[in-house]
């Protein structure tokens, strides 16, 4: 068994155990984050059953998709998107998880309209308001929803949040709980058929995130090991 195979098995077991502990019967989707890892790692993960790949950088995803020869998969953008990369992001990603401002939303709308694509997005919230991280503040909630409603080529699918990096994941449980409350409000407003995804939890804190309602977890290091630029 390769390292990726063993690691993937361990991650799936962690997800399974977290679901059992929280009494959940719904599906938790693993997003395998391949930042700085070669396309061969992507292809091995897909052979082992991965169906969703997350990339932090648009250009890296463009290159990997050009080289990728495996089964069809879904590509998610999980890193900060610059406006000058919006056209490529719309072209190459099935879901843009990291919409963190009205300006980025407007850029995505403009590019999606050009190619007549309805682009699925998540709104990224900086729940803890960490100054070094991107993300919308909760105080911007109503304004960003108004912008989404006015965007003809945007389809809101839910929200993404990134919790503070701490040694004890229990410390960020309140952050995940707030994110779930926002997710629940979105579903009440727009319906569960449209609002499908709450993306939170990574290698170090996925269990707590799942216990608090995450149904997308973004896992890189625990599958592929440490990354080198």
DOKOLVEX-126082 format. One line per field, with one value per residue: x, y, z of N, C-alpha, C in turn; residue number from 1. Coordinates in nm, 4 decimals, decimal comma. Layout:
N
n.c1 [X:...] $
n.c2 [Y:...] $
n.c3 [Z:...] $
ca.c1 [X:...] $
ca.c2 [Y:...] $
ca.c3 [Z:...] $
c.c1 [X:...] $
c.c2 [Y:...] $
c.c3 [Z:...] $
num [NUM:...] $
//
This chain:
229
n.c1 [0,0844:0,0589:0,1873:-0,0020:-0,2347:-0,2586:-0,2757:-0,5085:-0,6969:-0,6859:-0,7779:-1,0388:-1,1401:-1,1286:-1,3180:-1,5453:-1,5691:-1,6157:-1,8619:-2,0175:-1,9967:-2,1371:-2,3841:-2,4656:-2,6173:-2,5948:-2,4000:-2,0505:-1,8379:-1,5170:-1,2657:-0,9839:-0,6882:-0,4453:-0,2331:0,0843:0,1600:0,2401:0,0786:0,0665:0,0173:-0,2432:-0,3695:-0,3227:-0,4682:-0,7258:-0,7557:-0,7857:-1,0343:-1,1007:-1,3002:-1,3251:-1,1194:-0,9214:-0,7795:-0,5439:-0,4402:-0,5041:-0,3461:-0,1910:-0,3847:-0,4748:-0,2509:-0,2288:-0,4724:-0,4328:-0,2457:-0,3644:-0,4984:-0,6858:-0,9942:-1,3104:-1,3401:-1,4343:-1,3379:-1,2326:-1,1868:-1,0085:-0,8472:-0,7539:-0,8924:-0,7771:-0,8866:-0,7932:-0,7616:-1,0049:-1,1371:-1,0055:-1,0579:-1,3351:-1,3485:-1,2113:-1,2895:-1,5276:-1,6547:-1,6230:-1,4956:-1,4109:-1,5185:-1,4813:-1,5479:-1,7477:-1,6438:-1,4953:-1,7031:-1,8455:-1,6572:-1,6448:-1,9088:-1,9134:-1,7276:-1,8392:-2,0792:-1,9852:-1,9103:-2,1404:-2,1998:-2,3290:-2,1978:-2,1096:-2,0763:-1,9248:-1,9650:-1,7037:-1,6431:-1,4858:-1,5032:-1,3868:-1,2652:-0,9897:-0,7076:-0,5102:-0,6247:-0,8313:-1,1764:-1,5286:-1,6870:-1,9214:-2,0853:-2,1170:-2,2986:-2,5768:-2,5451:-2,3765:-2,5383:-2,7415:-2,5973:-2,5373:-2,7938:-2,8458:-2,6896:-2,6807:-2,5470:-2,4445:-2,4512:-2,5379:-2,4136:-2,3607:-2,1502:-1,8102:-1,5681:-1,2722:-1,1116:-0,9310:-0,5876:-0,5089:-0,3694:-0,5338:-0,8164:-1,0703:-1,0927:-1,1779:-1,4322:-1,6579:-1,6384:-1,6931:-1,9521:-2,0901:-2,0584:-2,2129:-2,4658:-2,4994:-2,5009:-2,7339:-2,9219:-2,8974:-2,9998:-3,2633:-3,3489:-3,3051:-3,3469:-3,2890:-3,2227:-3,0746:-2,8803:-2,6267:-2,3727:-2,1502:-1,8483:-1,5915:-1,3222:-1,0133:-0,7034:-0,6205:-0,8434:-1,0758:-1,2560:-1,3953:-1,5170:-1,6889:-1,8531:-1,9860:-2,1351:-2,0215:-2,0144:-1,8407:-1,5025:-1,1743:-0,8874:-0,5448:-0,2586:-0,2821:-0,3342:-0,1512:0,0906:0,3524:0,3977:0,5986:0,7160] $
n.c2 [-0,1197:0,2197:0,5327:0,7361:0,5857:0,4557:0,6786:0,7987:0,6076:0,6251:0,8885:0,8686:0,6962:0,8587:1,0524:0,8899:0,8019:1,0457:1,1146:0,9079:0,9591:1,1982:1,1236:1,1401:1,0838:1,1717:1,2429:1,3091:1,4947:1,4436:1,6679:1,6568:1,8140:1,9360:2,1113:2,2187:1,9584:1,6977:1,6167:1,3437:1,2594:1,3465:1,1809:0,9269:0,9474:0,9742:0,7267:0,5830:0,6459:0,9129:1,1910:1,4622:1,7397:1,9845:2,3015:2,5573:2,7572:2,9173:2,8992:2,6727:2,4745:2,4928:2,4008:2,1386:2,0266:2,0202:1,8204:1,6047:1,2755:1,1009:0,9570:1,1353:1,4194:1,6508:1,9885:2,2121:2,5492:2,6660:2,8557:3,2047:3,4213:3,6261:3,9161:3,9381:3,6791:3,5725:3,4991:3,2636:3,1067:3,0714:2,9280:2,6900:2,5748:2,3834:2,4475:2,7401:2,8002:3,0113:3,2801:3,5898:3,8570:4,1362:4,2454:4,0405:3,8650:4,0114:4,0139:3,7422:3,6984:3,8616:3,7310:3,4755:3,5312:3,6051:3,3615:3,2269:3,0654:2,9280:2,9863:2,7937:2,8773:2,9228:3,1246:3,2726:3,3036:3,4890:3,4029:3,4303:3,6675:3,7041:3,8981:3,8306:3,6650:3,5995:3,6708:3,7181:3,9379:3,8780:4,0944:4,1804:4,0223:4,0524:4,2377:4,1044:3,8933:4,0283:4,1142:3,8685:3,7830:3,9591:3,8722:3,7218:3,5011:3,3506:3,0928:3,0366:2,8098:2,7607:2,7924:2,8644:2,8238:2,9050:2,8031:2,9433:2,8450:2,6200:2,4414:2,2695:2,1430:2,1691:2,4254:2,5752:2,5029:2,6734:2,8582:2,7013:2,6370:2,8788:2,9191:2,7071:2,7944:3,0147:2,8829:2,7320:2,9368:3,0301:2,8083:2,8132:3,0483:3,0136:2,7500:2,3958:2,2510:2,4156:2,5317:2,3607:2,3018:2,3074:2,4027:2,3251:2,2611:2,0960:1,9117:1,9111:1,9649:1,8400:1,6569:1,7916:1,9880:1,8322:1,7244:1,9538:2,0037:2,0232:1,9389:1,9270:1,8635:1,9885:1,8477:1,8104:1,7795:1,5550:1,3552:1,3701:1,4383:1,6663:1,9818:2,1182:2,4165] $
n.c3 [0,0000:-0,0872:0,0498:0,0124:-0,0236:0,2271:0,3950:0,2986:0,3615:0,6397:0,6796:0,5809:0,7721:0,9975:0,9248:0,9089:1,1779:1,3076:1,2007:1,3056:1,5817:1,5968:1,5196:1,2544:0,9390:0,6868:0,3877:0,3962:0,2134:0,0901:0,0091:-0,1665:-0,1187:-0,3239:-0,3405:-0,4457:-0,4947:-0,7284:-1,0466:-1,0656:-0,8069:-0,7750:-0,9624:-0,8532:-0,6149:-0,7188:-0,8427:-0,6152:-0,5333:-0,4814:-0,5643:-0,5750:-0,6105:-0,4574:-0,5185:-0,4442:-0,6013:-0,9068:-1,1425:-1,0975:-1,0982:-1,3625:-1,5019:-1,3978:-1,4789:-1,7513:-1,7721:-1,6554:-1,6649:-1,5682:-1,4336:-1,4717:-1,2618:-0,9994:-0,9740:-0,7282:-0,6350:-0,3695:-0,2625:-0,2185:-0,4582:-0,7123:-0,8893:-1,1513:-1,2247:-1,2555:-1,4947:-1,5803:-1,3566:-1,3674:-1,6012:-1,5410:-1,2967:-1,1140:-0,8782:-0,6996:-0,4030:-0,2542:-0,2459:-0,1431:-0,1321:-0,2480:-0,4778:-0,5985:-0,6463:-0,8373:-1,0453:-1,1104:-1,1927:-1,4222:-1,5930:-1,6108:-1,7364:-1,9862:-2,1041:-2,0907:-1,8641:-1,5673:-1,2693:-0,9956:-0,6553:-0,3279:-0,0406:0,1303:0,4657:0,7213:1,0088:1,2631:1,2275:1,1667:1,1068:0,9205:0,7381:0,4504:0,3757:0,4199:0,6544:0,9185:0,9447:0,6890:0,5716:0,4817:0,2755:0,0912:0,0186:-0,1133:-0,3333:-0,4520:-0,5220:-0,7235:-0,9288:-1,2282:-1,3352:-1,1350:-0,8973:-0,5800:-0,3485:-0,0854:0,2053:0,2999:0,5532:0,7355:1,0119:1,2961:1,3312:1,5652:1,8476:1,9920:1,8619:1,9742:2,0612:1,8488:1,8007:1,8618:1,6482:1,4227:1,4891:1,4707:1,1956:1,0999:1,1804:1,0128:0,7669:0,8014:0,8075:0,5441:0,4077:0,4938:0,3769:0,0980:0,0344:0,0674:-0,1561:-0,3243:-0,1508:-0,0556:0,0550:0,3265:0,3831:0,5768:0,8013:0,8188:0,7797:1,0490:1,2075:1,1255:1,2423:1,4508:1,2972:1,1363:1,3329:1,3963:1,1735:0,9136:0,5664:0,3619:0,3640:0,3655:0,2843:0,2901:0,3798:0,5535:0,3740:0,1560:0,2674:0,3824:0,2137:-0,0430:-0,1831] $
ca.c1 [0,0000:0,1365:0,1600:-0,1288:-0,3429:-0,2711:-0,3228:-0,6472:-0,7766:-0,6915:-0,8643:-1,1776:-1,1787:-1,1534:-1,4469:-1,6484:-1,5845:-1,6772:-2,0041:-2,0813:-2,0054:-2,2383:-2,5116:-2,5029:-2,6374:-2,5720:-2,2670:-1,9471:-1,7535:-1,3755:-1,1983:-0,8407:-0,6171:-0,3205:-0,1410:0,2281:0,1852:0,2345:-0,0440:0,0677:-0,0484:-0,3865:-0,4163:-0,3262:-0,5815:-0,8484:-0,7628:-0,8253:-1,1730:-1,1242:-1,3797:-1,3188:-0,9844:-0,9157:-0,6543:-0,5345:-0,3966:-0,5653:-0,2477:-0,1516:-0,4947:-0,4739:-0,1423:-0,2612:-0,5814:-0,3759:-0,1675:-0,4433:-0,5529:-0,7667:-1,1402:-1,3665:-1,3499:-1,4770:-1,2285:-1,2749:-1,0894:-1,0244:-0,7594:-0,7967:-0,8989:-0,7548:-0,9808:-0,7358:-0,7650:-1,1452:-1,1746:-0,9565:-1,1278:-1,4669:-1,3280:-1,1486:-1,3376:-1,6694:-1,7033:-1,5296:-1,5340:-1,3450:-1,5692:-1,4621:-1,5813:-1,8410:-1,5660:-1,4661:-1,8314:-1,8741:-1,5637:-1,6879:-2,0324:-1,8781:-1,6622:-1,9345:-2,1749:-1,9170:-1,9084:-2,2738:-2,1911:-2,3744:-2,0868:-2,1382:-1,9828:-1,9496:-1,9180:-1,6045:-1,6548:-1,3798:-1,5874:-1,3069:-1,2118:-0,8434:-0,6626:-0,4212:-0,6996:-0,9371:-1,3101:-1,6301:-1,7279:-2,0645:-2,1557:-2,1372:-2,3850:-2,6936:-2,4993:-2,3247:-2,6527:-2,8077:-2,5138:-2,5576:-2,9276:-2,8435:-2,5926:-2,7561:-2,4671:-2,3885:-2,5425:-2,4870:-2,4274:-2,3352:-2,0429:-1,6832:-1,4971:-1,1429:-1,0973:-0,7937:-0,5023:-0,4789:-0,3213:-0,6491:-0,9302:-1,1896:-1,0969:-1,2438:-1,5702:-1,7536:-1,6311:-1,7679:-2,0941:-2,1424:-2,0662:-2,3301:-2,5858:-2,5106:-2,5413:-2,8743:-3,0000:-2,8985:-3,0928:-3,4003:-3,3797:-3,2966:-3,3849:-3,1817:-3,1856:-2,9691:-2,7740:-2,5887:-2,2391:-2,0819:-1,7086:-1,5060:-1,2442:-0,8961:-0,6343:-0,6035:-0,9661:-1,1933:-1,3547:-1,4798:-1,5976:-1,7952:-1,9464:-2,0630:-2,2212:-1,9541:-2,0330:-1,7211:-1,3805:-1,0628:-0,7766:-0,4260:-0,1412:-0,3103:-0,3369:-0,0347:0,2115:0,3873:0,4104:0,7124:0,6917] $
ca.c2 [0,0000:0,3440:0,6274:0,8039:0,4898:0,4381:0,8055:0,8182:0,5149:0,6813:1,0072:0,8216:0,6412:0,9740:1,1090:0,7930:0,8052:1,1740:1,1040:0,8180:1,0295:1,3044:1,0647:1,1882:0,9821:1,2337:1,2223:1,4111:1,4870:1,4747:1,7449:1,6289:1,9374:1,8894:2,2248:2,1895:1,8173:1,6749:1,5586:1,1993:1,2409:1,3603:1,0617:0,8141:0,9680:0,9454:0,5801:0,5314:0,6817:1,0570:1,2461:1,6083:1,7895:2,1268:2,3709:2,6922:2,8528:2,8965:2,8578:2,5343:2,3896:2,4937:2,3120:2,0000:1,9777:1,9929:1,6972:1,4999:1,1760:1,0040:0,9615:1,2696:1,4635:1,7891:2,0740:2,3230:2,6507:2,6908:2,9659:3,3410:3,4482:3,7632:3,9497:3,9141:3,5348:3,5303:3,4331:3,1259:3,0351:3,0333:2,8278:2,5650:2,5206:2,3512:2,5212:2,8363:2,8020:3,1210:3,4131:3,6592:3,9995:4,1721:4,2727:3,9108:3,8157:4,0865:3,9677:3,6078:3,7178:3,9179:3,6294:3,3669:3,5802:3,6043:3,2268:3,1719:2,9597:2,9608:2,9423:2,7591:2,9393:2,9323:3,2486:3,2464:3,3931:3,4921:3,4099:3,4787:3,7980:3,7063:3,9995:3,7747:3,5754:3,6545:3,6247:3,8168:3,9498:3,8522:4,2221:4,2000:3,9118:4,0947:4,3056:4,0084:3,8171:4,1152:4,1097:3,7359:3,7793:4,0404:3,8161:3,6253:3,3840:3,2974:3,0077:3,0192:2,6714:2,7463:2,8760:2,8061:2,8995:2,8538:2,8363:2,9707:2,7281:2,6044:2,3072:2,1908:2,1767:2,2033:2,5707:2,6405:2,4541:2,7851:2,9168:2,6115:2,6434:3,0016:2,8940:2,6226:2,8775:3,0918:2,7843:2,6995:3,0528:3,0283:2,7031:2,8586:3,1546:2,9750:2,6103:2,2966:2,2016:2,5037:2,5512:2,2217:2,2749:2,3788:2,3605:2,3642:2,1501:2,0549:1,7953:1,9161:1,9897:1,7940:1,5879:1,8915:2,0506:1,7382:1,7193:2,0785:2,0134:2,0311:1,8270:1,9281:1,8860:2,0140:1,7768:1,7965:1,7226:1,4220:1,2591:1,3766:1,4755:1,8083:2,0350:2,2058:2,5064] $
ca.c3 [0,0000:-0,0919:0,1578:-0,0161:0,0023:0,3721:0,4515:0,2571:0,4427:0,7749:0,6749:0,5677:0,9018:1,0847:0,8834:0,9478:1,3234:1,3447:1,1646:1,4023:1,7101:1,5914:1,4796:1,1213:0,8351:0,5558:0,3307:0,4123:0,0941:0,1055:-0,0955:-0,1543:-0,1531:-0,3853:-0,3569:-0,4529:-0,5228:-0,8735:-1,1012:-1,0376:-0,6774:-0,8031:-1,0342:-0,7605:-0,5247:-0,7944:-0,8559:-0,4842:-0,5063:-0,4651:-0,6746:-0,5707:-0,5845:-0,4253:-0,5498:-0,3891:-0,7028:-1,0377:-1,2423:-1,0695:-1,1439:-1,5095:-1,5443:-1,3630:-1,5637:-1,8839:-1,7641:-1,5900:-1,7584:-1,4945:-1,4443:-1,4505:-1,1232:-0,9792:-0,9281:-0,6437:-0,5970:-0,2259:-0,2243:-0,2531:-0,6020:-0,7571:-0,9967:-1,2843:-1,2508:-1,2532:-1,6206:-1,5758:-1,2500:-1,4201:-1,7062:-1,4982:-1,1696:-1,0997:-0,7615:-0,6400:-0,2617:-0,1829:-0,2828:-0,0160:-0,1409:-0,3550:-0,5992:-0,6606:-0,6961:-0,9599:-1,1489:-1,1506:-1,2684:-1,5532:-1,6756:-1,6341:-1,8361:-2,1162:-2,1632:-2,0668:-1,7628:-1,4324:-1,1852:-0,8567:-0,5607:-0,1844:0,0206:0,2344:0,5807:0,8219:1,1286:1,3763:1,1861:1,1747:1,0106:0,8178:0,6500:0,3672:0,4092:0,4542:0,7937:0,9357:0,9269:0,5450:0,5284:0,4035:0,1538:-0,0068:-0,0335:-0,2116:-0,4540:-0,5128:-0,5817:-0,8445:-1,0235:-1,3097:-1,3720:-1,0106:-0,8199:-0,4445:-0,3033:0,0572:0,2565:0,3420:0,6555:0,7781:1,1535:1,3398:1,3491:1,7080:1,8816:2,0351:1,7743:2,0522:2,0783:1,7346:1,7873:1,8513:1,5137:1,3347:1,5261:1,4089:1,0510:1,0748:1,1944:0,8883:0,6662:0,8262:0,7642:0,3973:0,3622:0,5183:0,2806:-0,0433:0,0163:0,0794:-0,2890:-0,3751:-0,0509:-0,0280:0,1071:0,4337:0,3694:0,6891:0,8544:0,7421:0,8357:1,1946:1,2848:1,0490:1,3256:1,5169:1,1918:1,0987:1,4463:1,3955:1,0558:0,7834:0,4730:0,2773:0,4414:0,2748:0,3491:0,2064:0,4464:0,6086:0,2627:0,0670:0,3393:0,3796:0,0784:-0,0679:-0,2964] $
c.c1 [0,0882:0,1029:0,0259:-0,2461:-0,3664:-0,3265:-0,4694:-0,7406:-0,7934:-0,7835:-1,0109:-1,2284:-1,2081:-1,2877:-1,5613:-1,6745:-1,6498:-1,8263:-2,0786:-2,1010:-2,1168:-2,3740:-2,5593:-2,5162:-2,6128:-2,4260:-2,1748:-1,8476:-1,6101:-1,3257:-1,0482:-0,7615:-0,4757:-0,2194:0,0050:0,2609:0,1662:0,1042:-0,0487:0,0020:-0,1995:-0,4400:-0,4202:-0,4448:-0,7136:-0,8646:-0,8108:-0,9631:-1,2020:-1,1982:-1,3778:-1,1778:-0,9914:-0,7799:-0,6589:-0,5064:-0,4533:-0,4643:-0,2033:-0,2593:-0,4991:-0,3686:-0,1756:-0,3724:-0,5321:-0,3028:-0,2490:-0,5071:-0,6428:-0,9153:-1,1903:-1,3799:-1,3991:-1,3603:-1,2845:-1,1595:-1,1125:-0,9353:-0,8138:-0,7880:-0,8764:-0,8438:-0,9244:-0,7268:-0,9083:-1,1852:-1,1298:-1,0286:-1,2640:-1,4538:-1,2890:-1,2063:-1,4885:-1,7316:-1,5920:-1,5734:-1,4972:-1,3895:-1,5762:-1,4899:-1,6803:-1,7669:-1,5319:-1,5937:-1,8654:-1,7847:-1,6027:-1,8139:-2,0025:-1,8196:-1,7558:-2,0365:-2,1143:-1,9224:-2,0398:-2,2693:-2,2522:-2,2720:-2,1327:-2,0315:-2,0226:-1,9007:-1,8214:-1,6169:-1,5362:-1,4489:-1,5117:-1,2452:-1,0605:-0,7895:-0,5770:-0,4945:-0,8044:-1,0722:-1,4020:-1,6523:-1,8781:-2,1459:-2,1843:-2,2391:-2,4983:-2,6517:-2,4506:-2,4382:-2,7298:-2,7300:-2,5304:-2,6911:-2,9344:-2,7514:-2,6562:-2,6798:-2,3892:-2,4941:-2,4787:-2,5177:-2,4033:-2,2227:-1,9220:-1,6280:-1,3686:-1,1228:-0,9527:-0,7163:-0,4596:-0,4357:-0,4368:-0,7715:-1,0575:-1,2046:-1,1706:-1,3858:-1,6710:-1,7540:-1,7120:-1,9179:-2,1603:-2,1590:-2,1866:-2,4591:-2,6084:-2,5591:-2,6899:-2,9648:-3,0087:-2,9977:-3,2377:-3,4424:-3,3962:-3,3291:-3,2659:-3,1375:-3,0717:-2,8511:-2,7327:-2,4640:-2,1972:-1,9396:-1,6276:-1,4397:-1,1325:-0,8272:-0,6349:-0,7344:-1,0920:-1,2988:-1,4501:-1,5710:-1,7147:-1,8992:-2,0353:-2,1365:-2,1547:-1,9916:-1,9325:-1,6030:-1,2629:-0,9343:-0,6604:-0,3145:-0,1657:-0,3168:-0,2028:0,0967:0,2402:0,4173:0,5311:0,6850:0,7877] $
c.c2 [0,1251:0,4325:0,6964:0,7115:0,4727:0,5643:0,8299:0,7288:0,5695:0,8034:0,9660:0,7626:0,7539:1,0387:1,0197:0,7994:0,9344:1,1740:1,0177:0,8896:1,1327:1,2546:1,1074:1,0734:1,0395:1,2155:1,3394:1,3931:1,5285:1,5522:1,7262:1,7482:1,9032:2,0008:2,1807:2,0413:1,7922:1,6105:1,4080:1,1689:1,2523:1,2316:0,9393:0,8262:0,9351:0,7947:0,5146:0,5816:0,8277:1,1107:1,3988:1,6506:1,9397:2,1846:2,5125:2,7973:2,8175:2,8391:2,7137:2,4369:2,3809:2,3958:2,1658:1,9444:1,9459:1,8592:1,5783:1,4062:1,0741:1,0179:1,1045:1,3010:1,6078:1,8682:2,1927:2,4200:2,6853:2,8046:3,0998:3,3639:3,5963:3,7915:3,9214:3,7659:3,4824:3,4551:3,2879:3,0447:2,9858:2,9219:2,6913:2,5027:2,4972:2,4299:2,6130:2,8564:2,9327:3,2599:3,4968:3,8091:4,0226:4,1971:4,1426:3,8512:3,8815:4,0397:3,8295:3,6162:3,7651:3,8116:3,5130:3,4059:3,5756:3,4682:3,1529:3,0498:3,0111:2,9005:2,9151:2,8190:2,9083:3,0693:3,2136:3,3508:3,3766:3,5122:3,4716:3,6157:3,8081:3,8016:3,9439:3,6854:3,6514:3,6033:3,7396:3,8209:3,9231:3,9800:4,2524:4,1022:3,9572:4,1600:4,2062:3,9231:3,8993:4,1144:3,9770:3,7312:3,8612:3,9877:3,7009:3,4971:3,3272:3,2103:2,9823:2,8787:2,6535:2,8360:2,7938:2,8900:2,8271:2,8983:2,8722:2,8407:2,7212:2,4606:2,2154:2,2302:2,2136:2,3545:2,6410:2,5877:2,5687:2,8519:2,8322:2,6183:2,7675:2,9816:2,8072:2,7039:2,9640:3,0012:2,7510:2,8143:3,0590:2,9252:2,7443:2,9651:3,1017:2,8284:2,5152:2,2421:2,2846:2,5138:2,4140:2,2050:2,3689:2,3247:2,4140:2,2399:2,1108:1,9404:1,7939:1,9239:1,9347:1,7272:1,6863:1,9593:1,9617:1,7296:1,8432:2,1028:2,0235:1,9126:1,8307:1,9507:1,8911:1,9597:1,7587:1,7204:1,5811:1,3146:1,2536:1,4071:1,6240:1,8527:2,1259:2,2881:2,4801] $
c.c3 [0,0000:0,0274:0,1365:0,0143:0,1517:0,4379:0,4203:0,3382:0,5843:0,7806:0,6651:0,6986:1,0007:1,0522:0,9300:1,0984:1,3704:1,3127:1,2653:1,5357:1,7106:1,5427:1,3430:1,0228:0,6954:0,5136:0,3638:0,2982:0,1261:-0,0162:-0,0743:-0,2071:-0,1986:-0,4107:-0,3457:-0,4723:-0,6720:-0,9176:-1,0784:-0,9032:-0,6920:-0,8641:-0,9434:-0,6659:-0,5936:-0,8152:-0,7269:-0,4416:-0,4814:-0,5877:-0,6802:-0,5308:-0,5592:-0,4567:-0,4931:-0,4948:-0,8400:-1,1359:-1,2225:-1,1169:-1,2955:-1,5613:-1,5164:-1,4511:-1,7038:-1,8863:-1,7146:-1,6919:-1,6901:-1,5223:-1,4227:-1,3012:-1,1197:-0,9199:-0,8502:-0,6234:-0,4508:-0,1766:-0,2697:-0,4039:-0,6289:-0,8777:-1,1353:-1,3201:-1,2620:-1,3795:-1,6216:-1,4695:-1,2975:-1,5238:-1,6503:-1,3712:-1,1705:-0,9849:-0,7116:-0,4954:-0,1920:-0,2283:-0,1552:-0,0213:-0,2541:-0,4860:-0,6726:-0,7190:-0,8295:-1,0751:-1,2005:-1,2357:-1,4104:-1,6455:-1,7065:-1,7406:-1,9760:-2,1835:-2,1386:-1,9752:-1,6338:-1,3362:-1,0424:-0,7658:-0,4166:-0,1394:0,1330:0,3438:0,6744:0,9562:1,2458:1,3494:1,2097:1,0680:0,8973:0,7183:0,5699:0,4165:0,4447:0,6048:0,8029:0,9170:0,7796:0,4866:0,4366:0,2720:0,0489:-0,0629:-0,1364:-0,3426:-0,5273:-0,5860:-0,7102:-0,9530:-1,1008:-1,3406:-1,2534:-0,9443:-0,6836:-0,3955:-0,1544:0,1022:0,2963:0,4557:0,6929:0,9223:1,1859:1,3602:1,4954:1,7348:1,9182:1,9521:1,8498:2,0671:1,9648:1,7112:1,7788:1,7139:1,4160:1,3634:1,4669:1,2585:1,0175:1,0852:1,0705:0,7755:0,6791:0,7827:0,6118:0,3449:0,3841:0,4173:0,1384:-0,0705:0,0170:-0,0557:-0,3480:-0,2785:0,0024:0,0569:0,2200:0,4383:0,4865:0,7455:0,7599:0,8161:0,9884:1,2722:1,2179:1,1361:1,3916:1,4152:1,1514:1,2095:1,4505:1,2635:0,9208:0,6957:0,3578:0,3708:0,3450:0,3370:0,2523:0,2744:0,4967:0,5004:0,1912:0,1381:0,3261:0,2375:0,0688:-0,1926:-0,4098] $
num [1:2:3:4:5:6:7:8:9:10:11:12:13:14:15:16:17:18:19:20:21:22:23:24:25:26:27:28:29:30:31:32:33:34:35:36:37:38:39:40:41:42:43:44:45:46:47:48:49:50:51:52:53:54:55:56:57:58:59:60:61:62:63:64:65:66:67:68:69:70:71:72:73:74:75:76:77:78:79:80:81:82:83:84:85:86:87:88:89:90:91:92:93:94:95:96:97:98:99:100:101:102:103:104:105:106:107:108:109:110:111:112:113:114:115:116:117:118:119:120:121:122:123:124:125:126:127:128:129:130:131:132:133:134:135:136:137:138:139:140:141:142:143:144:145:146:147:148:149:150:151:152:153:154:155:156:157:158:159:160:161:162:163:164:165:166:167:168:169:170:171:172:173:174:175:176:177:178:179:180:181:182:183:184:185:186:187:188:189:190:191:192:193:194:195:196:197:198:199:200:201:202:203:204:205:206:207:208:209:210:211:212:213:214:215:216:217:218:219:220:221:222:223:224:225:226:227:228:229] $
//
